[in-house]
Amino acid sequence: MLRVSRNVMDLARAVAFYREALGFRIGEGSDQIRPAWAQLPDVAGMSLQTVRLRLGEQEIELAAFESSGAPYPPGSNANDLWFQHLAIVVGDMHAACSRLQAHATSPISEHGPQRLPIATGGVTAFKFRDPDAHPLELIQFPAGTGAAVWHQSRADQTVGIDHTAISVAETGRSAAFYRDLLGLTEISRQVNRGLEQQRLDALPDVAVEVVALQPAAATPHIELLGYLTPRGHAAAAMQLRDIAADRLVLQVQNLPALVADLQASGVPIVAAGPVSSADGSHAALIRDPDGHLLVLIE
């Protein structure tokens, strides 16, 4: 998993927010890279600007189309099937939340950060929205849990991106897609419920099945959120320019063969083909069973 690509209305505003509020830095030359997905047929004619930002060893991409699509759906919740957040690791939750207060964020979680039960990881977490209403999460791991890198002494208040989480209608179906068709490894499965989870999501009577899927590299990984209760709204046909149309960018091997296998399995292929780059690499844009967009790059 290379990065999450995220649409924004105002690129300068978004870059300033991720740098100042969350500690990201601009990758060298990142504003001169036209992403592979933007070179695909039916996409190449769209005018856009992109910037890649790094936090620790992880990376995100912010993209601003000349003509933006629909804004992030108002009144959205974590159980709605267009939901996708980034989980940003912090060493000091109090300091990180204090830093957010000086910026244009809106909380999702109620009553501040929540310490989840040991049975479901014991992390302290807080969900909020960026200036474009994209959901984000701060997480702090207790000693002895999470990747070792999250416990290294850093001067920064934010350390890196542990995972991205997407809401799905059926965890079994979605896990099979990512595991059996794309080759990720299922590393955990549990059901989170209780008062802390309700406050974290600002939803009543929450029961959410969480399935963690590991790419070849350790971080970030992907988590599927299957809300058993309450059920959310199905995703409308999200267009590539819509603000909520996040894209998971995955590096793969032998993309033409993979695309053929995906087509044979009925996976929607939005666009595929060689991209106009010096190395003649291939890229494809597909949708998962719930309509989330994925960029596959060889």
C-alpha positions as CSV (number, residue, x, y, z in Angstrom):
1,M,0.0,0.0,0.0
2,L,1.7,3.1,-1.2
3,R,-0.7,5.9,-0.1
4,V,-4.2,7.2,0.1
5,S,-5.1,9.8,-2.5
6,R,-7.7,12.3,-1.2
7,N,-9.6,15.0,-3.1
8,V,-9.7,18.5,-1.6
9,M,-11.5,21.8,-2.6
10,D,-8.6,24.1,-1.9
11,L,-5.1,22.5,-2.2
12,A,-3.2,25.3,-0.4
13,R,-5.6,25.2,2.6
14,A,-5.5,21.4,2.8
15,V,-1.7,21.3,2.6
16,A,-1.4,24.0,5.4
17,F,-3.8,22.0,7.6
18,Y,-2.0,18.7,7.3
19,R,1.4,20.3,7.8
20,E,0.5,22.6,10.7
21,A,-2.2,20.6,12.5
22,L,-0.8,17.1,12.0
23,G,2.9,17.5,11.3
24,F,3.1,16.2,7.7
25,R,5.9,17.5,5.5
26,I,5.9,18.0,1.7
27,G,7.7,15.3,-0.2
28,E,10.6,16.6,-2.4
29,G,9.3,17.3,-5.9
30,S,5.9,15.9,-5.0
31,D,4.0,18.8,-6.6
32,Q,5.6,17.9,-10.0
33,I,4.4,14.3,-10.1
34,R,1.3,13.6,-12.1
35,P,-0.2,10.5,-10.5
36,A,-0.5,7.3,-12.5
37,W,-4.3,7.2,-12.1
38,A,-4.5,10.7,-13.7
39,Q,-2.8,9.4,-16.8
40,L,-5.4,6.6,-17.5
41,P,-7.8,6.8,-20.4
42,D,-10.9,8.9,-19.7
43,V,-9.0,10.6,-16.8
44,A,-6.0,12.1,-18.6
45,G,-7.9,15.1,-19.8
46,M,-8.9,16.3,-16.3
47,S,-7.0,19.3,-15.0
48,L,-5.7,18.8,-11.5
49,Q,-2.9,19.6,-9.0
50,T,-1.5,17.2,-6.6
51,V,0.9,17.3,-3.6
52,R,2.3,14.3,-1.7
53,L,2.8,14.7,2.0
54,R,4.8,12.4,4.3
55,L,4.5,11.6,8.0
56,G,7.2,9.3,9.2
57,E,7.6,6.6,6.6
58,Q,4.0,6.9,5.3
59,E,2.6,9.1,2.6
60,I,-0.7,10.6,1.4
61,E,-1.6,12.5,-1.7
62,L,-3.9,15.5,-1.9
63,A,-5.6,16.2,-5.2
64,A,-7.5,19.3,-6.3
65,F,-9.4,19.2,-9.6
66,E,-9.9,22.4,-11.5
67,S,-13.6,21.7,-11.3
68,S,-14.3,19.9,-8.0
69,G,-17.1,17.4,-7.8
70,A,-19.7,17.1,-5.0
71,P,-18.7,18.2,-1.5
72,Y,-18.4,15.6,1.3
73,P,-21.9,14.4,2.0
74,P,-23.3,16.4,5.0
75,G,-24.5,14.5,8.0
76,S,-22.2,11.6,7.3
77,N,-21.4,8.9,9.9
78,A,-18.7,6.3,10.3
79,N,-21.2,3.5,9.3
80,D,-22.0,5.1,5.9
81,L,-20.4,3.2,3.1
82,W,-18.4,6.1,1.7
83,F,-16.5,6.5,5.0
84,Q,-12.7,6.2,4.9
85,H,-10.4,7.5,7.6
86,L,-6.7,7.7,8.2
87,A,-5.4,6.6,11.6
88,I,-2.6,8.9,12.6
89,V,-0.4,7.7,15.5
90,V,0.5,10.1,18.2
91,G,2.8,9.8,21.2
92,D,0.9,12.3,23.3
93,M,-2.9,12.4,22.7
94,H,-3.4,15.4,24.9
95,A,-0.8,17.4,23.0
96,A,-2.1,16.3,19.7
97,C,-5.7,17.3,20.5
98,S,-4.5,20.7,21.9
99,R,-2.7,21.3,18.6
100,L,-5.9,20.6,16.6
101,Q,-7.9,23.2,18.5
102,A,-6.0,26.0,16.7
103,H,-7.2,24.7,13.3
104,A,-10.4,24.2,11.3
105,T,-11.5,20.8,12.5
106,S,-14.8,19.5,13.7
107,P,-15.0,16.6,16.2
108,I,-16.7,13.3,15.4
109,S,-16.0,11.7,18.8
110,E,-18.0,12.7,21.8
111,H,-16.5,13.6,25.2
112,G,-12.9,13.8,23.8
113,P,-10.5,10.9,23.2
114,Q,-11.7,7.5,24.2
115,R,-9.7,4.6,25.8
116,L,-11.0,1.4,24.2
117,P,-11.2,-1.8,26.3
118,I,-8.1,-4.0,26.4
119,A,-10.1,-6.8,24.7
120,T,-10.3,-4.6,21.6
121,G,-6.8,-3.2,21.6
122,G,-6.7,-0.8,24.5
123,V,-5.8,2.2,22.3
124,T,-6.8,5.7,23.0
125,A,-8.5,7.2,19.9
126,F,-10.2,10.4,18.7
127,K,-12.0,11.0,15.5
128,F,-12.5,14.3,13.8
129,R,-12.8,16.0,10.3
130,D,-10.4,18.1,8.3
131,P,-11.5,21.3,6.5
132,D,-13.0,19.3,3.7
133,A,-14.9,17.1,6.1
134,H,-12.7,14.0,5.5
135,P,-12.6,11.8,8.6
136,L,-9.4,11.3,10.4
137,E,-8.4,9.5,13.6
138,L,-5.7,10.1,16.2
139,I,-4.6,6.9,18.0
140,Q,-2.1,6.3,20.8
141,F,-1.0,2.8,21.5
142,P,-0.4,1.6,25.1
143,A,3.0,0.1,25.8
144,G,3.6,-3.3,24.3
145,T,1.0,-3.0,21.6
146,G,1.1,-1.9,17.9
147,A,4.2,-1.7,15.7
148,A,7.5,-1.1,17.5
149,V,8.0,2.0,15.4
150,W,5.1,3.7,17.2
151,H,7.0,3.6,20.4
152,Q,10.2,5.1,19.3
153,S,11.1,8.4,20.9
154,R,10.2,11.2,18.5
155,A,10.1,15.0,18.9
156,D,7.0,15.2,16.8
157,Q,3.6,14.9,18.3
158,T,2.5,12.7,15.3
159,V,4.5,9.7,14.3
160,G,3.0,8.1,11.2
161,I,-0.1,6.4,9.6
162,D,-1.0,3.1,11.1
163,H,-3.9,2.2,8.8
164,T,-6.7,3.4,6.7
165,A,-10.2,2.1,7.6
166,I,-13.2,1.8,5.2
167,S,-16.8,1.0,6.0
168,V,-18.2,-2.0,4.2
169,A,-21.7,-3.6,4.0
170,E,-20.4,-7.2,4.5
171,T,-17.0,-7.9,6.0
172,G,-17.0,-11.5,4.7
173,R,-17.5,-10.3,1.1
174,S,-15.0,-7.4,1.3
175,A,-12.4,-9.5,3.1
176,A,-12.6,-12.1,0.4
177,F,-12.1,-9.4,-2.2
178,Y,-9.0,-7.9,-0.6
179,R,-7.6,-11.3,0.5
180,D,-8.4,-13.7,-2.3
181,L,-8.3,-11.3,-5.3
182,L,-5.6,-8.8,-4.2
183,G,-3.5,-11.0,-2.0
184,L,-3.6,-9.1,1.3
185,T,-3.3,-11.2,4.5
186,E,-6.0,-11.2,7.2
187,I,-4.3,-10.6,10.5
188,S,-7.1,-10.0,12.9
189,R,-10.9,-9.9,13.3
190,Q,-13.0,-8.7,16.2
191,V,-16.2,-7.0,17.2
192,N,-16.0,-3.7,18.9
193,R,-18.9,-2.5,21.1
194,G,-19.6,-0.6,24.3
195,L,-19.8,2.9,25.6
196,E,-16.3,3.9,24.5
197,Q,-17.0,2.8,20.9
198,Q,-20.3,4.6,20.9
199,R,-18.6,7.8,22.0
200,L,-15.7,7.3,19.5
201,D,-18.2,7.0,16.6
202,A,-20.9,9.3,18.0
203,L,-23.4,6.5,17.2
204,P,-25.9,4.6,19.4
205,D,-25.7,0.9,20.3
206,V,-22.6,0.3,18.1
207,A,-21.4,-3.1,17.2
208,V,-18.7,-3.0,14.5
209,E,-16.8,-5.9,13.1
210,V,-13.2,-4.9,12.4
211,V,-11.1,-6.9,10.0
212,A,-7.4,-6.0,9.6
213,L,-5.7,-6.8,6.3
214,Q,-1.9,-6.6,5.9
215,P,-0.2,-5.8,2.6
216,A,3.4,-7.0,2.0
217,A,4.9,-4.0,3.9
218,A,4.1,-3.6,7.6
219,T,2.5,-0.2,7.6
220,P,0.0,1.1,6.7
221,H,-2.5,-1.6,6.6
222,I,-6.2,-1.7,5.7
223,E,-9.1,-2.2,8.2
224,L,-12.6,-3.1,7.1
225,L,-15.4,-1.7,9.3
226,G,-18.6,-3.7,9.1
227,Y,-21.2,-2.0,11.3
228,L,-23.7,-4.6,12.5
229,T,-25.6,-1.9,14.3
230,P,-26.6,0.7,13.5
231,R,-26.5,0.2,9.8
232,G,-25.4,3.1,7.6
233,H,-26.3,4.4,4.2
234,A,-25.2,2.8,1.0
235,A,-22.8,4.8,-1.2
236,A,-24.1,6.6,-4.2
237,A,-22.2,6.3,-7.5
238,M,-19.2,8.3,-6.4
239,Q,-17.5,10.2,-9.2
240,L,-13.7,10.5,-9.4
241,R,-13.8,14.3,-8.7
242,D,-16.1,14.1,-5.7
243,I,-14.5,15.2,-2.4
244,A,-15.4,11.9,-0.7
245,A,-13.9,9.7,-3.5
246,D,-10.7,8.6,-1.7
247,R,-8.4,6.2,-3.6
248,L,-6.3,3.4,-2.1
249,V,-3.1,3.2,-4.1
250,L,-1.6,-0.3,-4.1
251,Q,1.5,-1.5,-5.8
252,V,1.1,-4.9,-7.5
253,Q,2.9,-7.4,-9.7
254,N,1.9,-8.3,-13.3
255,L,-1.0,-5.9,-13.5
256,P,-2.3,-7.0,-16.9
257,A,-2.8,-10.5,-15.6
258,L,-4.4,-9.2,-12.4
259,V,-6.8,-7.0,-14.3
260,A,-7.8,-10.0,-16.4
261,D,-8.5,-12.0,-13.3
262,L,-10.5,-9.2,-11.7
263,Q,-12.6,-8.8,-14.8
264,A,-13.3,-12.5,-14.9
265,S,-14.5,-12.2,-11.2
266,G,-16.8,-9.3,-12.1
267,V,-14.8,-6.5,-10.5
268,P,-15.7,-3.1,-12.0
269,I,-12.7,-1.8,-13.9
270,V,-13.0,2.0,-14.2
271,A,-9.9,2.4,-16.4
272,A,-6.8,0.4,-17.3
273,G,-3.8,0.6,-19.5
274,P,-0.2,1.5,-19.8
275,V,0.5,5.0,-18.5
276,S,2.7,7.5,-20.3
277,S,5.8,7.2,-18.2
278,A,9.4,6.5,-19.1
279,D,9.3,3.0,-17.6
280,G,6.2,2.0,-19.5
281,S,4.5,1.0,-16.3
282,H,0.8,-0.1,-16.0
283,A,-2.0,1.3,-13.9
284,A,-5.6,0.5,-13.3
285,L,-8.5,2.1,-11.5
286,I,-11.1,-0.3,-10.0
287,R,-13.9,-0.4,-7.4
288,D,-14.2,-2.7,-4.5
289,P,-17.6,-4.4,-3.6
290,D,-18.8,-1.2,-1.9
291,G,-17.7,1.2,-4.6
292,H,-14.4,2.4,-2.9
293,L,-11.9,3.3,-5.5
294,L,-8.5,1.6,-5.7
295,V,-5.5,2.5,-7.9
296,L,-3.3,-0.5,-8.9
297,I,0.2,0.3,-10.0
298,E,2.8,-2.0,-11.4
